[in-house]
Amino acid sequence: MSEASVAEQLAARIAALEAMPAAVRIKCEDLLVDVVGLCVTARNEAYVKSALAVCEDDGACTAIGHARTLSAAGAALVNGTAAHGEDFDDTFEGGPVHAGAVIVPAVLAACERWQCDGKAALRGVAVGCEAMCRLSTVVPKAVHKSGFHPTAIFGVMGAAAGVAAALGLSAKQIVDALGIAGSMAGGIIEYLADGAWTKRLHPGWAAQSGYRAALLAREGFFGPRTVFEGTHGLFYGFAHKRDGDYGALLDGFGERWVIETLAFKPYPCGTMAHPYIDCARRLAARGIKAEEVKELVCEVAEGTVHRLWEPLASKQRPPNGYAAKFSTPFILASGFVRGSVGLEAFSEQAVRDKAVLALAAKVRYVVDPDNPYPNAFTGHVRAVLKDGRVVEERQPHFRGGASEPLTRADIVEKFMLNARHGGWDKPRAEAALKALGKLFDGAIDLAPLRG
């Protein structure tokens, strides 16, 4: 046999992993709290009800926020869809990918189904997120440019790795799990055309597919060992490349953890728009009135234009609340007019707000060829006023990311707000938080998260 493939090298590192730094555990604890809160906040939304309704296989696993229990695959599907549904979940800036919404649901479902303990769950979450995030940096921006959603493509691989690690699969079985998962990857970004729900489904589909791949591998199903770099491998299929930086995936895996930099969102919308919201809010705080504005010009990264800026007329007047989450002109105008951007900013009534739409119509962009995206998410708004004045705001980083991380207290506060939005009272939310605080240290008990 030829030299070790990329999947074989990755599997060897995962199988050999014995311990992780305290900072990684803390990040996984934060992810757990954030994801569960997001599942609760979305539990009554129509897209979650649809996902729950199509699950025909009841079982012993928890659909967070629901009384009905499902099979492990069903729970992974519903929870992954709910966690990503409001676009309020964590982001890895180097990808970008949303790891928690895929990996946490997949690993929790697997551990609940197969009665693994909290230590196994911690290992699975850490490994799955690390693999997913690192994979997203092998061929930066290429998957998006090819028309696919990186969270969907790399999520299924990360879920397979995370579940395999939690279940204690051998290195050979991990290779097979990754090989199988490659044939389950998918997720186009055509949702951008009209605000369709399919992006919400991608993490849930990746979570349940990665779970299935790991189980198939455990039972001896054979997957291609060259799933990543092969002639017809994952990167060729979804990025038209085979010569990526595989060192970004393999070098220091299990020793240097990139997930320590995972970012948590302060706003429920596309991550790259967040620094623009902050800039717009600061302009408004300086006393500038919307009616004084002639135009708002933003310097942007070329790699974000096709998703967040074009077609410009549609982004200035999005057709519905979900489309608005990926429309930077609307989002920054909302932040300017409303003073902030919360879940309520994307209701069907809010996207018809005349004051917001009037300002959004004045927003345009210019491409900055030196923008550091995707390694950093920056913001810039230049307000040209009717009296001739020009006022600018810049932000060099994403608030909530590595340069300005949210604290544990911030994440708990976000959880409580999300739980209240989802209909849980304070005692119920606090009971869930207490259960989550013990989850990685003992038996897996997700019953306090039902209802």
N, C-alpha and C positions, 0 to 999 in steps of 0.2 A: 504494500500500500504506500502511496505517496506520503509526503510530509503532512503533519497534522493540519487539518482544515481550520478555518476560523471558528466554526461551531465547536470543534473538538478542543481547541485551545480555551475557548470560553467555558465550556463544560468542565474542563479540568480545574479551572480557577474556582468555579462555583462549588464543585464537589470538595475541594480542599479548604474551603472557607471555614474557619473555626470561631473567630470572634470579630467583633466590629467595635469601632470607637463609640464612646458615650454620645458624641454629637450625632452620630447616625441614628442611634436609638431615639434621641430627642426628636429628630426630624421625622422619624416614623410615627412617634406618638402624636406629633402635630398633624401629620397626614391623616391619621386615624380619626382624630377629633374633627378635622376640617371636612373629610369625606362624609362622615356620618351626619354632620350638620347639614350638608348639602343634600343628602338623600332625604332628610326630614323636610327641608324647605320645599322640595319639589314633589313631595309624596301625593299631593292632591291635584297635580297638574295633569292635563289631558294626555300628554305624551307618556307619562308614567303609567297612567291607568291603561293606556293602550298596550304598553309593554307587558304589564301584569296580566291583562286579559288573554293574551295569546300564549301564555305559559300553561300548557296542558298537563304538566308533570308536577303535581304537588309532592312535597317531601318534607324533610326535617330542617331545611335551611331558611334563614331569615331574610325576608324582603324588608329592609329597614323602613320603619314607620307603618308597616302593614300587619294585620293580624294573620293573614294567610301565609303559610310557609310553603316553600318550593323545593324542587331539586336543587342541587348545587349549581348546575348550569343555569337554571332559571333565576336563582338568586343573583348570580354574577351578572346576568343580562339586565335584570331590573335595576339592581343597585348601581351598576356602571352607567346605565342610561340616566338615572336620576342624579347621580353625582356630577355629571357633566352638563346636565340639561339647562341650567341657568348660566352656564359659562362663567362660573364663579370659583372654579377649582384651580389647584396649583398649576404652575407653569415652570418648565425648565427652559431658561432663556437661551441656552446654546442650541436648542433644537429647531423650533420650539415644539415641545410635546407636553401633554397633561398626563402625568404618570399616576397620581393618586387615584383618579377616577377609574382607571383600568386595574391597577395592581391590587389595591385594597379590597375591592369587591371579589376579585378572583381568589385571592389568598384566604380571605375570611370564609368564603363559601367552601373552599376545599378543606380548610381546617375544621369547620363545623361539621361537614359531612363525614370526614374520616377521623374525627375526634383527636386531632392534633392539639398540642398544648400551645400556650402563648409564646414560648421560645421559638417553636417552629414557625408560628405566624410572623414573628418579628423577622426571622431569617428570610422568609418568603417575601415579605414586603420590601425589605432592604435590597435583596438580590434582584427582584423583579423591577423595581424602580431604577436601580443602578444600570441594569442591562438595557432597559428601554431608553433611558436618557443618553447613555453612551452611544447606542445605535443611531440615535438621531443626529449625531455629530460626525458620522463617517463620511457622508456626502452632503454637507450643509446646503440647505435651500433647494436641493435638486428634487426631492420628493414633492414638495409643494409646487414647484415649477412644472412638474409632470402631471399635475392635476389631482394628486392624491393628498389625503389628510395624514400627516405623519403620526398623529396619535393612534389612528386606526392601524396603520401599517406596522409601526414599531411596538404598539401596544400588545398585539397578539403574541409577539416574540417575547416581550417582557413578562406577560402573564404566564406563558409557558415556562419560562425560566423561574419565575417566582413560585408557581405552584409546584414545580419539580423540586425546588430547593426546600419548600415547606414539607413536602411528602417524603423527602430523603431519597430521591432517585439517584441512581448511580450516574457516573459520567457518561457512559454509553447511552443510558436512557435519556439523559438530558439532551444529548446530541439528537437522538430520535425525536424528542419533543420539539426541539427547535426546527428540525427538518419538516415535521408534520405541520407545525404552526405556519410555516412559510406558505403552504397551500391554502391556508385559511385567512390570510391577510387580504384586506381590501378596504375601500372607503374613498369614494370620489368627493370632490369639493363643490359639486354642482349645486349644493344647498345655497351657495352664495347668490344664485340667480334670483331666488324668490323667497328666501327665508324658510325653506323647507326644514323639516324636523330631522333629517337623516344624520346630521352631524351629532345630534344628541345620542343617537343610537350607537355610534362608532365605538365608544369606550365599553359599553355593555357587550356589544358583539365581540370585541377583542377579548374581553375578560372571560366570557363563556367559551370562546374558541380556544384560548390558551389553556383553560382548564381541561377541555376535551383532549387537546393535543398531549398534555402531560399524562392523562390517564391512558390514552392509547399507547404511549411510549412505555408506561409502566407495565402494560400487558403484552409488550413485545412487538408492537407495530413498528415497522421500519421506515425511517425518514432519511432524506438525502443529507449526507454529511457536509456537502458543499452548498448548503442552502443560502449562504450569504454571498460568496464570491463566485459561484458557479456560472457557467455560460448562460444558464436560464435561472439564475438565482434571484434572491429577493431584491438586491440593489439594481440588477439589470432590468428586472421586471417593473419596478416602481420608480426608478430614477434614471434608467438608461445608462447606468455606469457599472463597471466592475472593479475599477481601480481606486476605490475610496481609501480613506485613511483608517485602516483597520486597527492601527495603534490607538486611535481614539477610543475604540471599544475595549481593547485588551490590555494596554499598558497600565499597570498598577491596579488592575481590577481586584478588589478585595483589600487593597492597601490604601489607595487614595480614592476617596468617595466623592463623586461629583454631586450626589444628591444632597450633600450638605448645603448646596447653594439653591435648592429648590425654592421658588418664590410662591407666596400666598397672595391672592388677589384682594385688594381693598374695594374693587368695583366689579359688578357682575357682567362683564363684557369682554370683548377681544383684548388680550393682554397688551398688544402693541399700541393700543389707543390710550392706555392708562396715563402715560406721561403727558399726553396732549390734554387730557382732562385736567390734570394738575396745573398745567400752564394756563388753561382757560379759566379755571377757578381763581388763580392768582391775579389774572387780568381783571376779572370782575371785582375782586377784593380791593383792587387799587382804585376803584370808583368809576371805572369805565362802564358806560351804559350801552346796552345792545343797540339802541337807536342811534348812537353816536358812531357806530362802526360802518365803515365803507366796505372793507373786506378783511378777512382773516386768512393769512398766507402761512402755510406750514411747510417746513423742510422735512422730507420724509425719506425713508429707505426704499430703494427701488424694489426690494424683495417683498414689500408689504402692499404695493400699489394695487396689484390685481385682486387682492382679497379685501382690502379695507378702504380703497379710494376710488376704484372704477367699477362700473360706469359712474362718473361723478354725479350726474343728475339723480341717479337712483340712490346713491349714498347720501345725498342731501335730503332726500325725501323717501326713506325706506318704506316698503309696502306693508310691513307688519313689525311687531315687537321683536321677533327673533332676528329678522334681517337687520334691525337697528343695532343689535349687539355687535355687528361687524361693519358698521358705517361710521367711520371716524368723524366726518363732518357733523353728523347728527349727534354723536356722543359728546364731542367737545362743546357743541352748542348747548346741549342739555346741561352739561356741567356749568357752563357760563350762566345760563338763565336760571337754573334751579339751585345752584350753589353746591350741588353734589350729584352723584349718580348712584342710585340704589336700585333695588329690584323693581320699585314702582316706576322707574323711568322707562321701562320697556313694556308697559301695559299698552293695549290697543288704543286706549284713550290718550296716553302720554305721547305716542308717536304721531298724533294729530295735533299736538300743541302748536298753535299758530306762532307764538313767540319763538319757540325753539326752531321751528321750520324756517321762519324768516331769517334767523341768524345763520342756520345751516346753509342756506342758499348763498351766503356771502363767503363761505369757506372754500378755498382752493389749495392746491399743493404744488410744490416744486421738488424734484428729486435731488437729494444731496448725495453725490457720488462717494463721499467720504463717510457716510453714516456707518457705524460699526455693527448694525444688525447682521446676523442674529446673536452675536456675542453680547450685545447690550441693546436694550430698548430705550430710546431717547425720545424727548419731546421738544417741540418748538412751535410757538404761535407768534406771528407778527401781526399786530392789529394796526391797520391803516384807518385812521379816523377821518370823518367828513371835514373836520377843520384843518386837516393837513398833518396833524401829529402822527407819529409812528411809535408804538409801544410794543416791546417784545418781551417774551418770557421763554426761557430754555430750561430743560431738565435733562441731566446727563444719564439718568438711570431710572429704572422701574421701581417705584415705591412699593415695598413688600418683597423685593428681591435681595440679592446678596449685599448690595450697597446700602440698603435701608430696610432690613428685614422686619417683619412683624414679630412681636414678642409672643410668648405663650399666652399672656393676658389678652393680647389683641385677638389671638385665635380663639380663645375661649369666649370672648365677647362676641365675636363673629358667629360662633356656634350658637350662643344663646339667642341672638337676633334671628338666625336662620330657623332655629327650633320654634321660636314664637311665630314667625311667618308661616311655618308649616302647621301651626295649630296646637303645638305642645305648650302647656303651661310651665311655669318656672320649676315646680317640684319634679315634674316629669323630665324636663331637660337636665336638671341637676342629678337625678338618678341615673340617667344615661351617661353623663359625664363621669360619675363615680365608677360605673361599670367599665367604661373605656380606660380609666386610669389604672385598672388592675389587669387589663386583658393580656398584656404581654408577659405576665408573671405567673399565670396559673392555667386552669382549664379554660377553654373557649366557651363562654356563655353569652350568647347574643340575645337572649330572651328579653332583657330590659330595653332592647332597641326595637321591639315589635309594637304593634298596636295601631 
